[in-house]
Amino acid sequence: MTRSMTAFARQEQQTDQGSLTWEIRSVNHRYLEVALRLEESFRPLEMKIRKMFTDKLGRGKIDAVLRYKAPEQQQSSLEIDKELAQSVVNSCEQVASFSEQSAPVDPLRVLQWPGVIISDSLDQSALNKTILSSLKVAIEELITTRETEGAALQQMIEQRCDDINTIAIDVRERMPDILAQHRQRLAERVAELAVNLDAERLEQEMVVLAQKSDVAEELDRLQSHVIEVQNVLQRDEPVGRRLDFLMQELNREANTLASKSIDSDTTRHSVDLKVLIEQMREQIQNIE
């Protein structure tokens, strides 16, 4: 299923250990890049958290924030590891003695040092399990949002593919008439100039013109690329890079078609093709 790389998910959970809130934002990126914002006490979980993202997502820039609020009863009574706090203060004073313009030790900064505040009631192991299970739900929500957005992008791209195929069929059907019109205009021009041009020479000129304006191969490749785009959209894997490459190939055929154009309608069709391809290319930048 086609997935967008643009999505948002929020998961909040209330537990005996406090309230947890995950907020995940995802935008387009060439690779998978995960930026985490965690409290220091949760840093040991970082590798597991990153693996949960890499197991589920292929591409995108991910910003994940975990907010934790301790229970009210825990916040009202704090126990301090006095030995650790004193050690932190002594170390700060020792470093401060190296400078003539030292600032006093900030007690709040000391309290923020990992382990200075002790909470006997906090079951860190249970809290960590809750964090990971909550993240799993948040990632699933993110994927659902990505798939919903991706389905809309897929519909848009498929519609553009149908439009491209319609243009290719129209150009192919009109080529014999275009050549016949040019043959007639060439004959009329010769007659106006009162130049004696035998039928064999006229035929030679028309053969040269037909060869220069032959776009059957370009139209074949154009329609072949359209079929490939439609097939790629049905794959259950990240397809953004493959689609981006196919847009380059489609654009190349549209440019060649424009360079071989010998009438205004074909030129207009070439411009229409480029517009459709560019519209698809812009949206494909958001596909995983």
GISULCOR-V814924 format. One record per run of one state. SS is the DSSP state (H for helix, E for strand, L for the rest). FROM is the first residue (numbers start at 1). TO is the last residue. If there is no record, write none. Layout:
# GISULCOR-V814924
((SS & FROM & TO) (SS & FROM & TO))
This chain:
# GISULCOR-V814924
((L & 1 & 3) (E & 4 & 4) (L & 5 & 6) (E & 7 & 15) (L & 16 & 17) (E & 18 & 27) (L & 28 & 31) (E & 32 & 37) (L & 38 & 39) (H & 40 & 56) (L & 57 & 59) (E & 60 & 69) (L & 70 & 71) (H & 72 & 76) (L & 77 & 78) (E & 79 & 80) (L & 81 & 81) (H & 82 & 96) (L & 97 & 106) (H & 107 & 111) (L & 112 & 116) (E & 117 & 118) (L & 119 & 123) (H & 124 & 193) (L & 194 & 198) (H & 199 & 212) (L & 213 & 215) (H & 216 & 232) (L & 233 & 239) (H & 240 & 259) (L & 260 & 263) (H & 264 & 284) (L & 285 & 286) (E & 287 & 287) (L & 288 & 288))
